[in-house]
Amino acid sequence: MAKKMATRDDIRRDAAAACALEEMVDAADGFERKVRISWAGDSKGHGMVAAEPVAKGAAFLKVPRALFFEASPDDDDEDDEDDEVDLPDSLAICLRLLKEKQKGAGSKWVDWIRLLPETFNCIAVWDPSDIAELDPEVRRKMAAQLQKKARESFAKVRAAEPSLTYDDFCWAHSAVETRGFSLESGRLVLLPYADMFNHEADGCASFGLDPTGNFFVFTADRDYEEGEDIALRYNSSAGWDQASYYGFLEPDLAAKGTFPIYLPKVPDTHDALHGTASLSDIDAFRLQAQRDRGETSEFCVTANGPTRHTLRALRIRFVSDADGRGFAEANTRVSLENEWNCWLHVATFCRSALRTFRKEPRAADPSNPRRVLAAALREADVDILRRSLNIARRAHAALAKEILVLADDAQPDPTGSGEAWEAARQLAEEAALLRRIEPS
């Protein structure tokens, strides 16, 4: 939603547009609703409230296919010259939205378009000065990649509409990306009127196509009183993913975000990739591509440590000949030495990543939502890395103690490698290392 305060004139115009939009959708065959558009008058902008009591399990909004805003509408009798340009659904809808906006009062969607935000805070459309506020550098690089993709998409749409400006494209593209609904076929559509719901992490509504495929239905997951706000959970994204896509960051979900961790390059002579058959396709693909192209593969850490896929990939990366070629599983510990190296890499990475942040964070201008978002992202990332570092330290310290016990008992690694543990014993006994991995 747009982050701006509304004037009285804004509220009057929006109220008139909301009434006109509701009259238009109410006239469509099969359209049913138990909600109405509300104006919050604050940063939330528009929203939806129950127009009458809604019981748990009841459908409170039913949108017929005739009101789907699609790339190729059945009622579009115009002979568009851009039909020859092959665009994906999201970009084709973007182009159609811009054409409808250009029609002004001549478009049947004029009132819905009037209610759309004038600006969006998706990171892909940020100004360079706003991007510069992101911290650390890896986030600025990720933002640059988002903007690069946006420019590439703009070039494709402009091939169909040469008069299109980048600012116009950014507005339409952001509207489609943040307000679109996916059908079961994977096709993207906009649902005018239904896209007025606000987001909440615990949004209590389910939505999707009905069995006939002719209606998009919204169902209550709890009881609602008349006049009570009804919100949706847009998706399960959090942290950077939520901020970059929607332009906002929920404080309660910030710690559930991720921070990218980079695996060391896999040597060409490394044979561990023979054992990736049991891993997910994406793990195997990333590791293979990493070796083939000599690139570092991107995985991530969370406030709870490395993700399951990341830990599996690390175990593969650090497997030794003593661990056996083509081991079947990386879901569990391969060997003590392997696990030691995995957690050492996580701890070392988190410590190094924390040093890449600016020592003195810049004060965010409260009137600039993008600067506020950049500051919130920085705080969330620092928290994620610190928590993950402490988890890695604890895991590493526990492994050090286990290694010492085995060395004292002159026992080989119980996982079967059979290697002598004198080197590990010496490593674990290094005072500097033990102090470094001690949990804080």
Number of C-alpha atoms within 10 A of each C-alpha: 24 17 20 17 13 16 10 10 9 13 15 12 14 22 16 13 18 22 13 15 22 16 11 16 19 14 10 14 12 14 18 17 19 16 22 21 22 19 16 15 15 12 12 15 21 22 21 23 20 20 18 16 15 21 15 15 14 15 19 22 21 22 25 20 18 17 20 19 18 21 21 12 13 8 7 8 7 6 7 9 9 15 11 8 13 12 19 15 17 20 21 22 25 25 24 17 23 17 14 16 18 12 12 14 11 10 14 13 18 18 23 22 19 17 20 21 16 14 17 24 20 23 25 24 25 19 11 11 9 17 20 16 22 24 21 19 15 15 21 17 13 16 22 17 13 18 17 13 13 18 17 12 18 20 16 16 22 17 13 19 15 9 8 17 11 15 12 13 24 22 20 24 26 24 23 21 17 17 21 20 21 12 13 10 6 9 14 22 19 23 20 21 21 22 18 22 23 18 17 14 16 9 18 17 19 14 15 16 18 12 8 7 12 15 20 23 20 22 19 22 16 13 13 19 14 13 15 16 20 22 20 21 16 18 10 9 18 22 24 25 15 20 23 22 19 21 24 26 24 16 13 10 15 23 22 16 22 24 24 15 20 18 22 14 15 22 12 9 7 16 17 21 19 14 18 22 14 14 18 11 11 10 19 18 13 17 24 18 14 19 18 12 9 13 17 17 22 14 21 19 25 22 24 17 24 24 15 14 17 22 23 22 24 24 25 27 22 21 26 18 12 12 19 15 15 17 17 14 16 20 14 10 15 23 18 18 22 19 21 22 17 25 25 18 19 28 26 14 19 24 16 12 20 17 11 12 17 12 8 6 12 13 10 16 11 10 10 12 18 26 21 17 24 25 20 20 26 20 15 23 27 20 17 24 27 20 19 24 30 21 22 27 24 18 20 26 22 14 18 23 15 15 26 19 13 18 19 12 9 12 14 15 17 10 11 12 17 12 13 13 19 15 11 17 19 13 16 20 15 10 10 10 13 17 11 13 22 15 15 10
